[in-house]
Amino acid sequence: MRRHVIAAVGLACVGWVAGVAHAADPGEVRYGAWGVDLAAMDPEVKPGDDFFRYVNGHWLATAQIPPDRSATGAFLDLRLRSEARMGEIVAELQARPYDGLSDEEKKLRDLYDAFLDRAQIDSRGLAPARKDLDDIAGLKTLDEVATAMGTRRLGLGGPFAVWIGIEDKHPDTYSIEITQSGLGLPNRDYYLRGDKAIVETREAYKKYLASMLTLGGIPDGAGRAERIYALEASLAKVEWANADRRDAIKTYNPMSFSELEGLAPGFRWKAYFAAAGIPLAGPRGERQAIVHEKSAFPELAKVFADTPVEVWRDYLTARFLHGFAAYLPHEFDETDFAFYGTALYGNPQQLDRAKRAVHLLDGELGEALGKLYVAKYFPPEAKVQADRLVQNLLRAYDADIRVLPWMTPATREKALDKLHKFTPHIGYPETWRDYSALTIRRDDLLGDIQAGSVFEWNRRLKRIDQPVDKSEWGMSPPTVNAYYTANMNAIFFPAAILQAPFFDPHADDAVNYGGIGAVIGHEISHGFDDQGSKYDGSGALENWWTDEDRKGFDAATRRLGAQYDAFEPQPGLHVNGAYTMGENIADLAGLTIAYKAYHLSLEGKPPQTLDGFTGDQRFYLAFAEVWRTKMRDGALRAQVLSDPHSPAEYRVVGVTRNADPWYQAFGVKPGDKYFLPPDQRVRLW
């Protein structure tokens, strides 16, 4: 995920489902009498040997991953609840007279019905896609290939991806951002590593490509698939590694379009940008773009120029069929899932069409659906309670920054300034998105999806020379996640995550601070992690640290990274401490500050003991419970290789072993597996 767009707490590569919880009403999630599912624990495991399994061991031994999901766990409980609620909203729309619906409600219903109408989709075959497929098959020159890649309706992509972001050095203005792209597998490691499972995945991918091309009526699918794979492998060899791609300084390379052409002359930039509708001139003359992986661009452009047009035609055809598989006849949908769902992530079964339909509405008309979601499921008092929690966490950060022993006065002053300029957004946007320019037709599903892509691109493109809208959300209210954006110096918490087990107004305070408190602290801390700390309080990419403080901070984070490098989720597959650094820092800082905020909330009063657990113990139990997760092997492998978040169990043990109060709360001693001597613990906050 782009660093200044979203730094999120969720595990984006995983398809989730609910675990075990009792419900007071349909869809409600609640754990135990005071917020922790004590039956999920395994008391035979010592907390210091594996705190994740101490808290979740019985659950891990008994929980079943449903066949249509990649994992199960606490996040899944909430996501299933949100899924059910979106379904209830759609059912209500279906029950009302069509003529009585608002324009947005009609669009929601029409898109839902179009997606569910499998009979219509199958009966039309490839007819809705025929013109696009014929246009791709008719490409004759590299200029025409670049034009197809830049045409937003087609959604094809290529060696480069372009989007409209926020200018790192000037956060009040929008920018054209360009990054490496073009792979069909999750990232370059799937092309370069020699692990047995990875090699098997590559072979399955080639067979998948051949099957999709054959379904599309293209002869010699196997031979063409080999050439497509070889093309992607050549891109992978020159791409940057994940850890380098998250470096805010390395990936900030502003240049004019003419300079871009000089940097990577092999690509047909003018044709590409013309197709995307990006004007080459702006209010201040020639428009600039922000190039990310600068040293890779010449090599990627060379691959583009050296690849025959006929190979690009096959490549783009395969990408088209993959991108729109869910909206094409069932053979395409099922073949696509057989690879991306089963071979890659391990799901035996695809999510049923109705559930996929509500997720489609959330993706295409998220704020139209979110408006109804908030009105029905997010009462004003929930927002007030969440606002109060955020303010408590901010106060805890303020108090902590003022006494940090490693931070010099000059850096401390800037850190406090940044904290005080921090903006929280809770629940839902202040202004809802206007979808009036988007046309949805009940009888044209593929056209609807393409219209949605064009609508969203044009919405962003037309404001490119206007001031940045800093109230805009990047997630919809039904999303179970949260994020920080450095260019706005702001966090966003959608309504759906502000529920049990993360936040429950009926739960013990220690549990809420260990759950949603640690999540809030996590997001705030992204403003001070190894990359977010390179942005000042206004959101500009600018160094505000003294050299001494930066040197000390980097040394501490390197030690943290080395701890995570040692974690081995699967034989031979280690966590990448450099790639996951920002999230690991945020987990550690979030838990540390949430603990301090919890104690500030006690106002000197001792917390009661519940079921034999002290307040501090309940705080840490809740933290470990929030991350309880059980994943399929393929999904876990994909996460380690392509997701900046560490696997859930290491988000728990990797953080608690660095928290001094955890040792005291559970009597962790030398000799326990995850014991760290005090001088080896990383203390950033």
KAFENTA-V708245 format. One record per residue. RES is the residue in one small letter. D_LAST is the distance of its C-alpha to the last C-alpha in whole Angstrom. Layout:
res->RES d_last->D_LAST
res->RES d_last->D_LAST
//
This chain:
res->m d_last->26
res->r d_last->25
res->r d_last->22
res->h d_last->23
res->v d_last->25
res->i d_last->23
res->a d_last->20
res->a d_last->20
res->v d_last->19
res->g d_last->23
res->l d_last->25
res->a d_last->27
res->c d_last->29
res->v d_last->30
res->g d_last->33
res->w d_last->32
res->v d_last->34
res->a d_last->34
res->g d_last->33
res->v d_last->35
res->a d_last->34
res->h d_last->36
res->a d_last->37
res->a d_last->39
res->d d_last->40
res->p d_last->41
res->g d_last->37
res->e d_last->35
res->v d_last->32
res->r d_last->31
res->y d_last->30
res->g d_last->31
res->a d_last->32
res->w d_last->29
res->g d_last->27
res->v d_last->26
res->d d_last->29
res->l d_last->30
res->a d_last->33
res->a d_last->31
res->m d_last->29
res->d d_last->31
res->p d_last->31
res->e d_last->32
res->v d_last->29
res->k d_last->27
res->p d_last->23
res->g d_last->22
res->d d_last->25
res->d d_last->24
res->f d_last->22
res->f d_last->23
res->r d_last->26
res->y d_last->26
res->v d_last->25
res->n d_last->27
res->g d_last->30
res->h d_last->33
res->w d_last->32
res->l d_last->32
res->a d_last->35
res->t d_last->37
res->a d_last->35
res->q d_last->38
res->i d_last->37
res->p d_last->39
res->p d_last->42
res->d d_last->41
res->r d_last->37
res->s d_last->35
res->a d_last->32
res->t d_last->32
res->g d_last->29
res->a d_last->27
res->f d_last->26
res->l d_last->30
res->d d_last->31
res->l d_last->30
res->r d_last->31
res->l d_last->35
res->r d_last->34
res->s d_last->34
res->e d_last->37
res->a d_last->39
res->r d_last->38
res->m d_last->39
res->g d_last->42
res->e d_last->43
res->i d_last->43
res->v d_last->45
res->a d_last->48
res->e d_last->48
res->l d_last->49
res->q d_last->51
res->a d_last->53
res->r d_last->54
res->p d_last->57
res->y d_last->56
res->d d_last->57
res->g d_last->55
res->l d_last->52
res->s d_last->50
res->d d_last->50
res->e d_last->46
res->e d_last->47
res->k d_last->50
res->k d_last->48
res->l d_last->46
res->r d_last->49
res->d d_last->51
res->l d_last->48
res->y d_last->47
res->d d_last->51
res->a d_last->52
res->f d_last->49
res->l d_last->50
res->d d_last->54
res->r d_last->54
res->a d_last->58
res->q d_last->58
res->i d_last->55
res->d d_last->57
res->s d_last->61
res->r d_last->60
res->g d_last->59
res->l d_last->57
res->a d_last->59
res->p d_last->56
res->a d_last->55
res->r d_last->58
res->k d_last->58
res->d d_last->55
res->l d_last->55
res->d d_last->59
res->d d_last->57
res->i d_last->55
res->a d_last->57
res->g d_last->59
res->l d_last->57
res->k d_last->59
res->t d_last->57
res->l d_last->53
res->d d_last->53
res->e d_last->54
res->v d_last->51
res->a d_last->49
res->t d_last->50
res->a d_last->50
res->m d_last->46
res->g d_last->45
res->t d_last->47
res->r d_last->45
res->r d_last->47
res->l d_last->47
res->g d_last->44
res->l d_last->44
res->g d_last->42
res->g d_last->42
res->p d_last->41
res->f d_last->39
res->a d_last->37
res->v d_last->37
res->w d_last->35
res->i d_last->35
res->g d_last->31
res->i d_last->29
res->e d_last->29
res->d d_last->26
res->k d_last->27
res->h d_last->29
res->p d_last->27
res->d d_last->30
res->t d_last->33
res->y d_last->33
res->s d_last->34
res->i d_last->36
res->e d_last->33
res->i d_last->35
res->t d_last->34
res->q d_last->35
res->s d_last->37
res->g d_last->40
res->l d_last->39
res->g d_last->40
res->l d_last->38
res->p d_last->34
res->n d_last->33
res->r d_last->35
res->d d_last->34
res->y d_last->37
res->y d_last->39
res->l d_last->38
res->r d_last->37
res->g d_last->40
res->d d_last->38
res->k d_last->41
res->a d_last->40
res->i d_last->39
res->v d_last->42
res->e d_last->44
res->t d_last->42
res->r d_last->43
res->e d_last->47
res->a d_last->46
res->y d_last->45
res->k d_last->48
res->k d_last->50
res->y d_last->48
res->l d_last->49
res->a d_last->53
res->s d_last->53
res->m d_last->52
res->l d_last->54
res->t d_last->57
res->l d_last->56
res->g d_last->56
res->g d_last->60
res->i d_last->59
res->p d_last->61
res->d d_last->60
res->g d_last->56
res->a d_last->55
res->g d_last->56
res->r d_last->54
res->a d_last->51
res->e d_last->51
res->r d_last->51
res->i d_last->49
res->y d_last->46
res->a d_last->47
res->l d_last->46
res->e d_last->43
res->a d_last->42
res->s d_last->43
res->l d_last->41
res->a d_last->38
res->k d_last->39
res->v d_last->38
res->e d_last->35
res->w d_last->32
res->a d_last->29
res->n d_last->27
res->a d_last->24
res->d d_last->25
res->r d_last->26
res->r d_last->23
res->d d_last->22
res->a d_last->22
res->i d_last->24
res->k d_last->27
res->t d_last->28
res->y d_last->28
res->n d_last->32
res->p d_last->34
res->m d_last->38
res->s d_last->41
res->f d_last->43
res->s d_last->45
res->e d_last->43
res->l d_last->42
res->e d_last->45
res->g d_last->45
res->l d_last->42
res->a d_last->43
res->p d_last->47
res->g d_last->48
res->f d_last->47
res->r d_last->49
res->w d_last->46
res->k d_last->49
res->a d_last->50
res->y d_last->47
res->f d_last->45
res->a d_last->49
res->a d_last->49
res->a d_last->45
res->g d_last->46
res->i d_last->44
res->p d_last->46
res->l d_last->46
res->a d_last->46
res->g d_last->44
res->p d_last->44
res->r d_last->43
res->g d_last->45
res->e d_last->45
res->r d_last->42
res->q d_last->39
res->a d_last->37
res->i d_last->33
res->v d_last->34
res->h d_last->31
res->e d_last->32
res->k d_last->34
res->s d_last->36
res->a d_last->37
res->f d_last->39
res->p d_last->42
res->e d_last->42
res->l d_last->41
res->a d_last->44
res->k d_last->46
res->v d_last->46
res->f d_last->47
res->a d_last->50
res->d d_last->51
res->t d_last->51
res->p d_last->55
res->v d_last->55
res->e d_last->56
res->v d_last->53
res->w d_last->51
res->r d_last->53
res->d d_last->53
res->y d_last->49
res->l d_last->49
res->t d_last->51
res->a d_last->49
res->r d_last->46
res->f d_last->48
res->l d_last->49
res->h d_last->45
res->g d_last->44
res->f d_last->46
res->a d_last->47
res->a d_last->46
res->y d_last->49
res->l d_last->52
res->p d_last->54
res->h d_last->53
res->e d_last->53
res->f d_last->51
res->d d_last->48
res->e d_last->49
res->t d_last->49
res->d d_last->46
res->f d_last->44
res->a d_last->46
res->f d_last->44
res->y d_last->40
res->g d_last->40
res->t d_last->42
res->a d_last->42
res->l d_last->39
res->y d_last->36
res->g d_last->39
res->n d_last->40
res->p d_last->43
res->q d_last->44
res->q d_last->43
res->l d_last->42
res->d d_last->45
res->r d_last->46
res->a d_last->46
res->k d_last->42
res->r d_last->42
res->a d_last->44
res->v d_last->41
res->h d_last->38
res->l d_last->41
res->l d_last->41
res->d d_last->37
res->g d_last->37
res->e d_last->40
res->l d_last->40
res->g d_last->36
res->e d_last->36
res->a d_last->40
res->l d_last->39
res->g d_last->36
res->k d_last->38
res->l d_last->40
res->y d_last->37
res->v d_last->35
res->a d_last->38
res->k d_last->39
res->y d_last->36
res->f d_last->33
res->p d_last->34
res->p d_last->33
res->e d_last->31
res->a d_last->29
res->k d_last->28
res->v d_last->27
res->q d_last->25
res->a d_last->23
res->d d_last->23
res->r d_last->22
res->l d_last->19
res->v d_last->17
res->q d_last->18
res->n d_last->16
res->l d_last->13
res->l d_last->13
res->r d_last->14
res->a d_last->10
res->y d_last->9
res->d d_last->11
res->a d_last->10
res->d d_last->7
res->i d_last->8
res->r d_last->11
res->v d_last->9
res->l d_last->7
res->p d_last->9
res->w d_last->9
res->m d_last->10
res->t d_last->14
res->p d_last->16
res->a d_last->17
res->t d_last->14
res->r d_last->12
res->e d_last->16
res->k d_last->16
res->a d_last->12
res->l d_last->14
res->d d_last->17
res->k d_last->16
res->l d_last->14
res->h d_last->17
res->k d_last->19
res->f d_last->18
res->t d_last->21
res->p d_last->21
res->h d_last->24
res->i d_last->25
res->g d_last->28
res->y d_last->30
res->p d_last->31
res->e d_last->33
res->t d_last->36
res->w d_last->37
res->r d_last->38
res->d d_last->42
res->y d_last->44
res->s d_last->47
res->a d_last->48
res->l d_last->47
res->t d_last->50
res->i d_last->50
res->r d_last->53
res->r d_last->54
res->d d_last->56
res->d d_last->54
res->l d_last->51
res->l d_last->50
res->g d_last->51
res->d d_last->49
res->i d_last->46
res->q d_last->47
res->a d_last->47
res->g d_last->44
res->s d_last->42
res->v d_last->45
res->f d_last->44
res->e d_last->40
res->w d_last->40
res->n d_last->43
res->r d_last->41
res->r d_last->38
res->l d_last->41
res->k d_last->42
res->r d_last->40
res->i d_last->38
res->d d_last->40
res->q d_last->38
res->p d_last->35
res->v d_last->32
res->d d_last->32
res->k d_last->28
res->s d_last->29
res->e d_last->30
res->w d_last->29
res->g d_last->28
res->m d_last->29
res->s d_last->31
res->p d_last->31
res->p d_last->32
res->t d_last->29
res->v d_last->27
res->n d_last->24
res->a d_last->21
res->y d_last->20
res->y d_last->19
res->t d_last->21
res->a d_last->19
res->n d_last->23
res->m d_last->23
res->n d_last->19
res->a d_last->20
res->i d_last->19
res->f d_last->22
res->f d_last->23
res->p d_last->26
res->a d_last->28
res->a d_last->29
res->i d_last->25
res->l d_last->25
res->q d_last->27
res->a d_last->27
res->p d_last->26
res->f d_last->23
res->f d_last->24
res->d d_last->27
res->p d_last->28
res->h d_last->30
res->a d_last->27
res->d d_last->25
res->d d_last->22
res->a d_last->20
res->v d_last->21
res->n d_last->20
res->y d_last->17
res->g d_last->16
res->g d_last->18
res->i d_last->18
res->g d_last->15
res->a d_last->13
res->v d_last->16
res->i d_last->15
res->g d_last->11
res->h d_last->12
res->e d_last->14
res->i d_last->12
res->s d_last->10
res->h d_last->13
res->g d_last->13
res->f d_last->10
res->d d_last->11
res->d d_last->13
res->q d_last->16
res->g d_last->15
res->s d_last->14
res->k d_last->17
res->y d_last->18
res->d d_last->19
res->g d_last->19
res->s d_last->22
res->g d_last->22
res->a d_last->23
res->l d_last->22
res->e d_last->22
res->n d_last->20
res->w d_last->18
res->w d_last->16
res->t d_last->17
res->d d_last->19
res->e d_last->17
res->d d_last->13
res->r d_last->14
res->k d_last->16
res->g d_last->13
res->f d_last->11
res->d d_last->14
res->a d_last->15
res->a d_last->11
res->t d_last->12
res->r d_last->16
res->r d_last->15
res->l d_last->13
res->g d_last->16
res->a d_last->19
res->q d_last->18
res->y d_last->19
res->d d_last->22
res->a d_last->23
res->f d_last->23
res->e d_last->27
res->p d_last->28
res->q d_last->31
res->p d_last->33
res->g d_last->33
res->l d_last->30
res->h d_last->27
res->v d_last->23
res->n d_last->23
res->g d_last->19
res->a d_last->20
res->y d_last->21
res->t d_last->19
res->m d_last->16
res->g d_last->15
res->e d_last->15
res->n d_last->13
res->i d_last->10
res->a d_last->11
res->d d_last->11
res->l d_last->8
res->a d_last->6
res->g d_last->9
res->l d_last->10
res->t d_last->7
res->i d_last->7
res->a d_last->11
res->y d_last->11
res->k d_last->10
res->a d_last->13
res->y d_last->15
res->h d_last->15
res->l d_last->16
res->s d_last->18
res->l d_last->20
res->e d_last->21
res->g d_last->21
res->k d_last->24
res->p d_last->24
res->p d_last->23
res->q d_last->27
res->t d_last->27
res->l d_last->29
res->d d_last->31
res->g d_last->29
res->f d_last->26
res->t d_last->23
res->g d_last->21
res->d d_last->18
res->q d_last->20
res->r d_last->21
res->f d_last->18
res->y d_last->17
res->l d_last->21
res->a d_last->20
res->f d_last->18
res->a d_last->20
res->e d_last->23
res->v d_last->22
res->w d_last->22
res->r d_last->25
res->t d_last->27
res->k d_last->30
res->m d_last->31
res->r d_last->34
res->d d_last->34
res->g d_last->35
res->a d_last->32
res->l d_last->30
res->r d_last->31
res->a d_last->31
res->q d_last->28
res->v d_last->27
res->l d_last->29
res->s d_last->28
res->d d_last->25
res->p d_last->21
res->h d_last->20
res->s d_last->20
res->p d_last->23
res->a d_last->22
res->e d_last->22
res->y d_last->19
res->r d_last->17
res->v d_last->17
res->v d_last->18
res->g d_last->15
res->v d_last->12
res->t d_last->14
res->r d_last->14
res->n d_last->11
res->a d_last->10
res->d d_last->12
res->p d_last->13
res->w d_last->15
res->y d_last->17
res->q d_last->18
res->a d_last->19
res->f d_last->21
res->g d_last->22
res->v d_last->21
res->k d_last->23
res->p d_last->24
res->g d_last->26
res->d d_last->24
res->k d_last->24
res->y d_last->20
res->f d_last->20
res->l d_last->17
res->p d_last->18
res->p d_last->15
res->d d_last->15
res->q d_last->15
res->r d_last->12
res->v d_last->9
res->r d_last->6
res->l d_last->4
res->w d_last->0
//
